[in-house]
Amino acid sequence: MVLAYNVNIVGLKELQDKFKKMPENLQKEVRGVIEDGAKTFVRFAQRDAPVNKGKYGGNLRLGISYGQLIADKTHTTFEVVSNAHYSAYLEWGTITKVKVPAELAAYASQFKGKGLRKTGGIYPHPYFFRQIPLIKKQLENDIKDISSRL
């Protein structure tokens, strides 16, 4: 399973209406700000990802990336992912040590395993979703600055 996140911007509908009316140079600037936000998210998640010196050493960090969603006609949608098959287990822990924020409970439930229960599990090592508040605030401020020039 892959962890993925898309940032929703407060006032997105209003921004989309403004975006369609923006001059091309400002549209390009908004796209750049959003892509920079995705890059920053990746960099911070890679920095905070735990590194195992054993068999999978560094795979978690190497599997964190972003990409532009092709279906988006405005070219402003980017997705950040963590591709390691154990990403969710490191993010939220396992068995008796699971700790999932309430706002992510529905999303996290898809990663629930059968739980072999030979041990008490592993403690959570949040590295991915902890980036949301910082990146979201950065994006909202940068886009607000651009839209104020209209």
C-alpha positions as CSV (number, residue, x, y, z in Angstrom):
1,M,0.0,0.0,0.0
2,V,1.1,3.5,-0.7
3,L,0.6,6.6,1.5
4,A,-0.5,9.5,-0.6
5,Y,-1.6,13.1,0.2
6,N,-3.2,15.9,-1.6
7,V,-3.4,19.4,0.1
8,N,-6.8,21.0,0.0
9,I,-6.6,24.8,0.0
10,V,-9.1,26.9,2.0
11,G,-11.2,28.9,-0.4
12,L,-10.3,26.5,-3.3
13,K,-13.5,27.2,-5.3
14,E,-12.9,30.9,-5.2
15,L,-9.2,30.4,-6.1
16,Q,-10.2,28.2,-9.0
17,D,-12.6,30.9,-10.3
18,K,-9.8,33.5,-10.0
19,F,-7.2,31.1,-11.5
20,K,-9.2,30.9,-14.7
21,K,-9.2,34.7,-15.0
22,M,-5.5,35.1,-14.1
23,P,-3.0,36.2,-16.7
24,E,-0.8,33.3,-17.9
25,N,2.2,34.6,-16.0
26,L,0.3,34.4,-12.7
27,Q,-1.1,31.0,-13.5
28,K,2.4,29.8,-14.1
29,E,3.5,31.3,-10.8
30,V,0.7,29.5,-8.9
31,R,1.7,26.2,-10.5
32,G,5.3,26.8,-9.4
33,V,4.2,27.6,-5.8
34,I,2.2,24.4,-5.7
35,E,5.0,22.3,-7.1
36,D,7.5,23.9,-4.7
37,G,5.1,22.9,-1.9
38,A,5.2,19.3,-3.1
39,K,9.0,19.4,-3.3
40,T,9.2,20.8,0.3
41,F,6.8,18.2,1.5
42,V,9.0,15.4,0.0
43,R,12.2,16.9,1.4
44,F,10.8,17.3,4.9
45,A,9.2,13.8,4.9
46,Q,12.5,12.3,3.7
47,R,14.3,14.1,6.5
48,D,11.9,12.8,9.1
49,A,11.6,9.3,7.8
50,P,13.2,6.6,10.1
51,V,16.2,4.8,8.5
52,N,16.7,1.1,9.2
53,K,20.3,0.0,8.9
54,G,19.2,-3.5,8.1
55,K,17.6,-5.2,5.0
56,Y,15.5,-2.2,4.0
57,G,18.0,0.6,4.9
58,G,17.0,3.8,3.2
59,N,14.2,2.4,1.1
60,L,11.6,4.4,2.9
61,R,13.3,7.7,2.2
62,L,14.0,6.8,-1.4
63,G,10.4,5.9,-1.9
64,I,9.0,9.3,-1.0
65,S,8.3,11.4,-4.1
66,Y,5.8,13.6,-5.8
67,G,4.3,13.8,-9.3
68,Q,1.8,15.9,-11.2
69,L,-1.6,14.4,-11.8
70,I,-2.0,14.2,-15.6
71,A,-5.8,14.3,-15.5
72,D,-5.7,17.8,-14.0
73,K,-6.4,20.3,-16.8
74,T,-5.0,23.2,-14.8
75,H,-1.7,21.4,-14.1
76,T,-2.0,22.4,-10.5
77,T,-2.5,19.1,-8.8
78,F,0.5,17.2,-7.3
79,E,0.5,14.1,-5.3
80,V,3.1,13.2,-2.7
81,V,3.5,9.5,-2.0
82,S,5.6,7.1,0.1
83,N,5.9,3.9,-1.9
84,A,7.5,1.5,0.6
85,H,5.1,-1.3,1.4
86,Y,5.6,-0.6,5.1
87,S,5.1,3.2,5.0
88,A,1.8,3.2,6.9
89,Y,3.1,0.8,9.6
90,L,6.1,3.1,10.3
91,E,3.9,6.2,10.2
92,W,1.2,4.9,12.7
93,G,2.8,1.9,14.4
94,T,1.4,-1.6,14.6
95,I,-0.7,-3.9,16.8
96,T,-0.9,-2.5,20.4
97,K,1.2,0.6,19.6
98,V,-0.9,2.1,16.8
99,K,-1.5,5.8,17.1
100,V,-3.6,7.4,14.4
101,P,-4.9,11.0,14.5
102,A,-8.7,11.2,14.4
103,E,-8.7,13.1,11.1
104,L,-6.8,10.3,9.4
105,A,-8.6,7.3,11.0
106,A,-10.7,6.5,7.9
107,Y,-7.8,6.7,5.6
108,A,-5.5,4.7,7.9
109,S,-8.0,1.9,8.3
110,Q,-7.2,0.6,4.8
111,F,-3.7,-0.3,6.0
112,K,-5.0,-2.4,8.9
113,G,-3.3,-5.8,8.9
114,K,-4.2,-9.1,10.4
115,G,-1.7,-8.6,13.2
116,L,0.5,-11.6,14.0
117,R,0.8,-10.4,17.6
118,K,4.0,-12.2,18.3
119,T,5.3,-9.0,19.7
120,G,3.5,-5.8,21.0
121,G,4.2,-4.2,17.6
122,I,6.3,-1.2,16.6
123,Y,6.0,2.3,17.9
124,P,4.8,5.0,15.4
125,H,7.4,7.1,13.7
126,P,5.4,10.0,12.2
127,Y,7.3,11.4,9.2
128,F,4.7,11.8,6.4
129,F,1.5,13.4,7.6
130,R,3.2,15.6,10.1
131,Q,4.2,17.8,7.2
132,I,0.6,18.8,6.4
133,P,0.2,21.9,8.6
134,L,3.5,23.5,7.6
135,I,3.0,22.9,3.8
136,K,-0.7,23.8,3.9
137,K,0.1,27.1,5.6
138,Q,2.9,27.9,3.2
139,L,0.8,27.2,0.2
140,E,-2.2,29.2,1.5
141,N,0.1,32.2,2.2
142,D,2.0,32.1,-1.1
143,I,-1.2,31.7,-3.2
144,K,-2.9,34.5,-1.2
145,D,0.0,36.7,-2.0
146,I,-0.3,35.9,-5.7
147,S,-4.1,36.3,-5.8
148,S,-3.9,39.7,-4.0
149,R,-2.1,41.1,-7.1
150,L,-5.3,40.7,-9.2
